[in-house]
C-alpha cells in the first residue's frame, strides 16, 4: 500500500503521485486570520467548491482514497462543521475511519494560539485528543511534531501519531 501525506496546502493543490491513500493533515485554506467580511467568507467557500472539490474528485477518479482533517487556518470548516463532510473526501473531526485495516483518527484541535480556528484550552485538549492507540492521529504536521510509527515502529516523519494494523478493533 502506498500512502502519500500532505499538509499546509494553503490553497495550493499539488500534483499527487499515484498512491492508494492520500492523507491531508490540515491547513487546506490560506487565511491568516478569521475572515470578517462576507466577501472573504464567500471567496473561501467558492474556492473550496470550485477548486478544492474538483481536485478531490479527480483524485477519487484515479482510485486514490482521500482522508483529511482541518487545520488552524481552516475557518470555513470551523465555522460550518458540516461543510467538510459535504466535500468528496472522508473528513475527520474527532472521529476515525478504517482504511484497509489501518485505523485513522483525525482531530483538528490545537493548543490556544492567537485567534486561529480550532483553538482549545489545555484542559480541553485531553478530551479532544483522547484516542485509542489503534488510530493514526492526523493534525497539522508542520505545527505539532509527533513521531509516527507504521507497523514495525519505523519512523515516518510525514505522519503524525500512531498507525497500526488491526483486524479486530472497531473505528
Secondary structure, 3 states (H helix, E strand, C coil): CCEEEECCCCCCCCCCCCCCEEEEECCCCCCCCCCCCHHHHHHHHHHHHHHHHHHHHHHHHCCCEEEEECCCCCHHHHHCCCHHHHCCCEECCCEEEEECCEEEEECCCEECCCCCCCEECHHHHHHHCCCCCCCEEECCCCCCCCCCEECCCEECCCCCCCECECCCCCC
